[in-house]
Amino acid sequence: MPARAYYIPDSKRMDDLVEHRESSDRIQFLNGIWKFKYFESIYDVKE
């Protein structure tokens, strides 16, 4: 994927957020194992 800029809303002082963004209460990392299921059509999905 191409690189892109992002924005994190500030809930603390920006000095702390820039250095320790993982401790922000406004960020959610989506790292990990994802389980995707691919379907030919939306009608193949069982609800």
C-alpha positions in Angstrom: 0.0 0.0 0.0 1.2 3.5 -0.7 2.3 5.6 2.3 -0.2 8.2 3.5 -0.5 10.8 6.2 -2.9 10.3 9.1 -4.3 12.4 11.9 -4.6 11.5 15.6 -6.9 13.8 17.6 -5.1 15.3 20.6 -6.3 14.4 24.1 -3.1 15.3 25.8 -0.1 17.5 25.2 1.2 17.0 21.7 4.8 16.5 23.0 3.8 13.3 24.7 1.6 12.1 21.9 4.3 12.5 19.2 6.9 10.6 21.3 4.5 7.9 22.8 1.6 7.6 20.4 0.9 4.0 21.5 -0.1 5.4 25.0 -2.8 7.7 23.5 -6.4 6.9 24.4 -7.3 7.9 20.9 -5.5 5.3 18.9 -6.4 1.7 18.1 -3.8 -0.5 16.4 -5.1 -3.2 14.1 -2.0 -5.4 14.0 -2.6 -9.1 14.4 -4.0 -12.0 12.6 -7.2 -11.4 10.6 -9.5 -14.1 9.3 -11.1 -13.0 6.0 -13.7 -14.9 4.1 -14.1 -14.1 0.4 -17.4 -14.7 -1.5 -18.3 -14.4 -5.1 -21.5 -12.6 -4.2 -23.1 -11.0 -1.2 -25.9 -13.6 -1.6 -23.5 -16.3 -0.8 -23.0 -14.9 2.8 -25.0 -16.8 5.4 -26.4 -14.5 8.1 
